[in-house]
Amino acid sequence: MPTKDVDAHLSPDYLKNGSLILASSVILGFVADYLFNLTLSNALPSHEYGDYKVAYAFIVITSVICLLGGDRVAPRILSGPLSQGNNRTVWEFLRFYFAIAVGLSIVIIFFTGVISFFHLGTTDTKEHHPILLMSFAIPLIALGALLSRVLQSAKRLALSNLPWRVALPILKTTFVLLLISALPIVKLWQVIIGGIIAAGIIIIWQWHKIRQLNLVEMERAPQAFKSRGILKLSIPMMLATLVALALNQIDLFFLEVLADEHEVGVFAAASTTAHILPVVQTTIVGLFLPLIGSALDLNKVKSARALFWKGQKLITLSVITITVFLIIAGQWLLSFFGKDFLNAQDAMMYLIIGYALWALTAFSSTWLQYSNQGKPIILIGITTLTIDAVCNLWLIPLYGINGAAIATLIAMTFASIMTWGVYYRCSISN
């Protein structure tokens, strides 16, 4: 049975169809997200646009913490039961991780409210930072991640990816355009409320599709998995994901503290442009996540390695193509934000190189985590994050947004070299 399952996983039809779906989600998602950022940057002053990006980065990171890796471990746990028609495991899985997410979200919202009430970290005592309002979206983001992973585990890639990659930025753009047409001045809190409503719409739709496809049976199945055992698997994955996200977002937080306020928005435009690279990488990895567990469960090392190199080749080809495109068209893409944002061109180039290096490495990092080799990945991640933080403290006061981008490049170069070294050592030992 396992051998037959993996042979199906490696079938050209599955990978071809999945690749077409994910390629569409990357291209359409990048266009939709870019249009949203362009619309928002024109609707708000540059410093408020920067505040929005900082707040959004905050909830993305905290939603990962709240899930304790539930979204990352889902394909490893659910792909097998779903392929066998066992959908009660899905309900038990969703109940377990969403209860954790809600509890931790309440804690985060409470402490965010306390910090905002005392205006810690800001000199403006008239306004609260949008992080407080945005934090109420944390449980929604967590639930959306879980539902998407259920669909991904069932190999419903279009239903898993397109709503969040494409539909969400389109809905948010629509809300912003409606605000622009109806109001003389668009307020940041109005944009945030619109985004929360958009996320809620997608969650309701995905839950409807999961029920329609009979992917979940709302009955308890306590024997499906052991809570302690699954947390031992998911928490290291959460920590590794958290470090990767922090590397993508930490520059914004340091710029918020160390640089002029308008520079945060300018840097955010460069980061948004370069961010298609990690999006490409994570999307392609999503194609292979439901397959990795079955491949690793086999004693045939060759089958697992064949799957790994299929994924690595697809990522390498995609990342190199996108990198060349961004280097050629980067200045043109930045120009849509406005003349002031062209100052971020050099920073964007540093980010492109850094993101490309990590995108080429990230599949091996995921593979190691699914192979129960998460500890060295976490250690590499923590060291990388420390390097990035130290470099930000050193370089931002000297070079501004270019210093932040150089810090990311240095940190991601280190992470890539070390991760490949660990993967090579593990592959030799096996």
N, C-alpha and C positions, 0 to 999 in steps of 0.2 A: 504493500500500500504506500509507504513513504516514497519508494523508488518511482512508482507510477506518478505520484503527486509532483515530485520534482521534475520528472520528464515533461509533465504538462506545464509546469512553471517556466521551463526553458524553451517551450515551443515558440517558434518564430512569430506565430499569429498573436500570441498574448503580448509579447514585447513590442511588436510592430504597432498593434492597435493602441497599446498603452502609451507608447512613445508619441504617437500622433495626438492623442488626447492631451498629454502633458505638454507637448510643444505648443499646442493651441492655448493652453492655460497660461503658459509663460509669456507668449507674445501678446495675447489679448490682455492678460493681467498687467503686464508692464505698461501697455498703452493706457489702460483704464486707470491704473494707479498714478501714472504720470499726469494724466489729464486732471485727476482729482487734486494733486499737489499744485499744479499750475493754477487751477481755479481758486484753491484756497490761498495760495501765496498772493494772488491778485485781489482777493476779497479782504485780506487782513494785512495790517502793517507787518514788516519783516520780523519785528521782535515778538509779535503775537503768533506769527507762523512758527517761529522757533519755540515758543512756549508750548504750542500744540504738539510739535514733534517730540519735545522732551516728555510731555505728559503721556503721549502715545507709547514712547519707549518704556516708560515706567510701568504701564499696565501690561505691556507684552511680557516684560521680565517677571512681574509679580504673578501673572496668570500661570506662567510656567512653574513658579514656586508652589502655587496653590494646588497644582495637579500632582505634584510629587512624581512626575514622570509617567503618569497614567496614559497620556496621549502617546508617548514614545513607546511604551511597552505594549500598547494595544494590539498591533499587528502580530507581535510574538505570541500573545495569549489567545487572540480571537480568531486568527486565520484558520487554524485547525478545526475548532468547533463549528464555525460558520460553514466550512466546506463539507462538514458532516451533517449539517442541518440542525445543530444544537444551538438554538438561539437564546436559551435560558441563561447561558453563561454571559451573554451580552448584557442582559438586564442586571445581573449581579455585579458585573464589572462597572457598569454605569452608576449604579447606586453607590458602590464603594468609593469610587474616585470623586464623584460629584459631591458626596457628603463631605469628604475631606476638603474639596475646593471651596465649598460654601463656608465651612468653619474657618479656614485660613483667610478667606476673603474678608470676613467680618473683622478679624484681627487686624488685617492690613488697613481696611477702611477706617477703623477706629484710630489707629496710630497716625494715619495720614490726616485725619480730622484734627487730632490734637496738635500735630505739627503746624497745620494750616491755621488753627485758631490762635496760636501764639506767634504766627508769622515767622517761624524759624526758617532761616535760609533765604529770606527776602526782606528788602528794606521798604517795600510798599505795604503799608498798614491799612490801605483802603480796599485793596483787592486781594482775594485769595488766589494762589496759583491754581491753574486749571487741573493740576494733578488730583486735587480733592474730588472734583466732580467726575473726572475721568475714572477714578478708582471704582466707582459704582458699576463700571462695565466689566470688572475683573471676573466675577462669576459667569457672566455671559460669554466672555472670551473662552473661559475654561470649558464650559459646556459645549460651545461650538467646536472646540478642538477635539473633545471626546466623540461627538457625533460624526465629525469628519473622519476620524480614525476608524470608527465602526464601518463606515462606507468603504474606506480604503481597505480594511481587512477583508471585506466581502468582494474586493476587486472591482468596486464601482468607482473607478477613478474620476470620471467626469462629475459625478454627483459629489464626490469628496473635494475636488479641487476648484472647479469652476465657480461655485457660489462665493467662496471667500476670495479667490484670486481676481475674479472678474466682476461678479455681481455686486459685491460689497463696495468697491470703489465707485462703481457706476451709481449705486444708490446714494452714496455719500456726496458725490458730485451733483446729483439731482437735487438733493436737499440744500446744498450750498447755493446752487443757481436759483432755487425758489426763494431762498433768503435774500439774495441779491436783488431779485426782481420785486420783492414785497417790502423790503425795509431800506431806509436811507443809509443805515450803518449796520453792518453785520457784526454781531458780538461773538466772541469765542465760545461762550457757554452754549449759544444756540447751535453752533457747529457740532459741539460735543454731544448735545442731546440728539441731533440728527443722526450722528454716527451710532449712538446706542440704539436708536429705533431701527436703523438699517441692520445692525447685527441681530436684533431680536427677530426681524422678518426672516432672515436667513436661517436662524435656528429653528423657528417654527416650520419652515419649509423642509429642512433636512429631517427633522423628526417625523414629519408627515411621510416622507419618502422611505425612511427606515421602517415605519409601520406598514406602509403600502407594500414594500418588498418582503415583508415578514422576516426581517432580520433581528427582531427582538420579541421575546415572549415575556410579558410582565408578570413573571412568577419567580419566586425566590429559588435559588440553587446554591445554598451555602457550601456544598461540597465541590463547587466548580474550581475553586483555588483557595489556597491558604493566604490569609491577609499578610502575615509576616513574610512569607516566602516571596510573594509578588512585590512587596515593598523593597525587599533586598535587591530585586532585579530592577525595579523602576527608579528608585532614588538615585543610584549612580548615573542612570541615563538622564535624569532630570538635572543633576549637577553638571554633566557634560554639556547638555543643551543650554543650561543657564550661563555657563562660561562663554559659549559661542555667541549667545545673544548679547551678553555683556560686552564682548569685544566689539560687536557691531554698534552698540549704543553708548558705551562709556564716554566716547569723545564728546557727545552732546552734553552730558552732565558736567564734564570738566570745563567745557567751553562756557556753560551757563554760569559757572563760578569764577573762572579765571579770565574770560575774554569779554569784550564789549557785547551788549545784549543783541545787537543786530547781527553780529557774526554767527550766532547760533542758527539763525534762519538761513544765512548764506551757505553755511556748512551743510545744513540739512538738505539743501537743493543738490549739492554735490553728492552727498550720501545717497539720496533718493535715486539719482542717476546711476551711480555705481552699484546700487543694491540689486540690480537685476542678476548679478553674478551669483550671490548666495541664494536668490530665488530659484535660479536655474538648477543649482546644485541640490537644494532641498526637494525640489519638484521631481527630479530624476531619481533621487534616493527613494522618494515616495513610491515610485514604480516598483522598486525592488524590495521594499520593506516587508510586504506580505510573503515574500518568497525566501527571505534569508533564514528564518527560523527552520523551515522544512529542510532547506539545503544543509544547514549546520547539524541537524539531527541525524543525517546520514553518516555512515562510516566511510563513505566514498569521498575522499578528500578532493579528487579531481572534479567531481560534480560541483562542489562548493566553490572551488577556485574558478571554474568556468563561469559560474554565475557572477562572481566578484568581478572578473575581468570584462564581462559583458557590460556591467554597470560602469566600471571605470573607463572603458573606451568611450561609452556614450557621453559621460560627463566630460571627459577630456576634449572630445570633438566639439561639444556644445560650448564649453567654457572658452576655448581658444577662439572660436568664431565670434562669440559675444564680446570678448576682450578686444579683438581687432576692430569690431564695429564701434565700441565705445571710445577707443583711442582716436578713431577717425572722426566720429560724429559727436564726441562729447561736448565740444564748445557750442556746436549748433543746438544740442539739446538744452544746454544751460541757458542759451539766449532766450528761450521761451519764458523763463522766469523773470527776465528783465536785465537791464544793463548792469545793475549793481551785483547781480549774481555771477557775472563773468569773472569776478575776482576769485571765484572758487575753482577756476580751471586747473591750477596746479595741484590743489588739494584733491580734486577729483581724480587726477591721474595717479597720485600715490594710492588712493583708495582702490582704484581699479586693479592695480598690480597686487595690492595686499589681498583683496577679496578673491582675485583669480587664483593666487597661490593656495589660499585656504580651500576654495571650491574644488581644486584638484585633489585635495587631501581628505576632504570631509567624509567621503564614502568609506575610506579605510578606517576612519575614526568610528563611524556607525557600525561597521562590520566587527571591529574589536569589542564594542559594547555588547553586541548581540552574541559574541563569542565568550562572554563572561570575562573579558579583559578590560573592564571599565576603570579599574583603579589607576593604571598608568595614564589613561586618558584624562581622568580627573586631575591627577597631579600635574600633567602637562598644561591643562587648562588653567589651573590656579596660578601656576608659574607665569603663564602667558599673560593672564589678567594683571598680575603684579607688574610685569614688565611694561605693559601698556599704561597702567596707572602712573608708574614712575616716569615714563617717557612723556606722558601728557603734562605732568607737573613741571617737568624740565623744559619741554619744547614749546608749549602753548604761550608762556610769557615772552618767549623769544621770537616765535614765528607765527603766532595766532593760529588760524585755521590750518595753515600748512603744517605747523608743528603737530596738531592733533592727527592729521592724516599720516604724517611720517611715523608717529607713535604706533598707529594701527599697522602700518607696513612692517615695522620692526617686529612687533608682537606676532603678527600672523606668519611672517617668515620663520620665526623661531618655532611656532606651533606646527607648521607644516613639516619642517625638517625632523622634529622630534617624533611626530606621529608616524611618519613614514619609517623612521628607525624602529619604532615599536612594532609596527605591522611586519616589517621585514624579519625582525627577530622572532616573532610568533610564527610566521609562515615557515621559517627555517626549522623551528623546533617541531612543527607538525609534519 
